[in-house]
Amino acid sequence: MNIEQVRDYTLSLYGVTEDQPFGDDIITFRVEGKIFLCLWLGGGLHDQKDSEPRFALKLLPERHEELRAQHSAVTPAWHWNKKHWSDVYYEQLDDTLVQQWILESYRLIIAKLPKALRQKYNIND
């Protein structure tokens, strides 16, 4: 996937909004105001020495451990809680995997919402 495909797919999920509270080089994606993905746009304050396209993704801690062990393109998040967030170098991975992980992060956030809000997302508990 390229950066536009990541953005388009993420915004295609029901109820997702985007904003830039951390500056012009990061887009955050939220559901019901809760961040589940941060897409680095390149350069700026959040640049790293490798400058490879990446996003930070929120998952369960044990899931991060599993993905980091299986994929060199998944590393502890550079600027986030490393227990709950990983950086995903999405251009190095199969598009299907990237989409699955984005959806997994989205569903994780929805599962933690109050029941009244969860119901409108049609996600099984």
C-alpha positions as CSV (number, residue, x, y, z in Angstrom):
1,M,0.0,0.0,0.0
2,N,1.1,3.6,-0.5
3,I,0.2,6.5,1.8
4,E,-2.9,7.4,-0.1
5,Q,-4.2,3.9,0.0
6,V,-3.6,3.7,3.7
7,R,-5.5,6.9,4.2
8,D,-8.4,6.0,1.9
9,Y,-8.8,2.6,3.5
10,T,-8.8,4.0,7.0
11,L,-11.3,6.7,6.2
12,S,-13.5,4.1,4.5
13,L,-14.2,2.5,7.9
14,Y,-17.5,3.7,9.4
15,G,-17.3,6.7,11.7
16,V,-13.6,7.4,11.2
17,T,-12.4,11.0,11.4
18,E,-9.0,12.5,10.8
19,D,-7.2,15.5,12.3
20,Q,-3.7,16.8,12.9
21,P,-3.3,17.7,16.6
22,F,0.4,16.9,16.6
23,G,1.5,19.0,13.6
24,D,1.4,19.0,9.8
25,D,3.5,15.8,9.5
26,I,1.1,13.4,11.3
27,I,-2.6,12.6,10.6
28,T,-4.4,10.9,13.4
29,F,-7.4,8.7,12.7
30,R,-10.1,8.4,15.3
31,V,-13.3,6.6,16.1
32,E,-15.6,8.4,18.6
33,G,-12.7,10.7,19.4
34,K,-10.3,7.8,20.3
35,I,-7.1,7.5,18.3
36,F,-6.3,4.1,16.7
37,L,-3.8,5.0,14.0
38,C,-1.3,7.8,13.3
39,L,0.0,8.2,9.8
40,W,3.3,9.9,9.3
41,L,3.3,12.1,6.2
42,G,7.1,12.5,6.0
43,G,9.7,15.0,7.2
44,G,8.9,17.4,10.0
45,L,9.1,17.0,13.7
46,H,8.4,13.2,13.6
47,D,11.1,12.3,11.1
48,Q,13.4,9.4,11.9
49,K,16.8,8.7,10.4
50,D,15.3,6.0,8.1
51,S,12.5,8.2,6.8
52,E,10.6,5.2,5.6
53,P,6.8,5.6,5.4
54,R,5.1,4.3,8.5
55,F,2.1,4.5,10.8
56,A,1.7,3.9,14.5
57,L,-1.1,1.4,15.3
58,K,-2.8,0.6,18.6
59,L,-3.3,-3.1,19.4
60,L,-3.3,-5.4,22.5
61,P,0.2,-5.8,24.0
62,E,0.4,-9.5,23.3
63,R,-0.5,-8.8,19.7
64,H,2.3,-6.3,19.3
65,E,4.8,-8.9,20.6
66,E,3.5,-11.5,18.1
67,L,3.7,-9.1,15.1
68,R,7.1,-7.8,16.0
69,A,8.4,-11.4,16.3
70,Q,6.9,-12.3,12.9
71,H,7.6,-9.1,10.8
72,S,10.7,-7.0,10.7
73,A,8.5,-4.2,9.4
74,V,6.7,-3.9,12.7
75,T,8.7,-2.2,15.5
76,P,8.0,-0.6,18.9
77,A,6.4,2.8,18.3
78,W,8.9,5.6,18.1
79,H,6.8,8.3,19.8
80,W,4.1,6.3,21.6
81,N,3.7,3.8,24.4
82,K,5.6,0.8,23.1
83,K,3.4,-1.6,25.0
84,H,0.3,-0.5,23.2
85,W,1.6,0.9,19.9
86,S,3.8,-0.3,17.1
87,D,5.2,1.4,14.1
88,V,4.2,-0.4,10.9
89,Y,6.4,0.2,7.8
90,Y,3.4,-0.5,5.5
91,E,5.2,-0.4,2.2
92,Q,7.2,-3.4,3.2
93,L,4.1,-5.6,3.8
94,D,1.3,-7.2,1.9
95,D,-1.7,-4.9,1.5
96,T,-4.0,-7.5,2.9
97,L,-2.0,-7.7,6.2
98,V,-1.9,-3.9,6.5
99,Q,-5.7,-3.7,6.0
100,Q,-6.3,-6.5,8.5
101,W,-4.2,-4.7,11.2
102,I,-5.9,-1.4,10.6
103,L,-9.3,-3.0,11.0
104,E,-8.1,-4.9,14.1
105,S,-7.0,-1.6,15.7
106,Y,-10.3,0.0,14.7
107,R,-12.3,-2.8,16.3
108,L,-10.2,-2.8,19.4
109,I,-11.2,0.9,20.0
110,I,-14.8,0.2,19.3
111,A,-14.8,-2.8,21.7
112,K,-13.8,-0.4,24.5
113,L,-16.6,2.1,23.8
114,P,-19.8,2.2,26.0
115,K,-22.4,-0.3,24.8
116,A,-24.7,2.4,23.5
117,L,-22.0,3.7,21.1
118,R,-20.7,0.2,20.2
119,Q,-24.1,-0.9,18.9
120,K,-24.0,1.5,15.9
121,Y,-20.8,-0.1,14.6
122,N,-22.2,-3.7,14.3
123,I,-19.1,-5.2,15.7
124,N,-19.5,-8.4,17.7
125,D,-18.3,-8.2,21.3
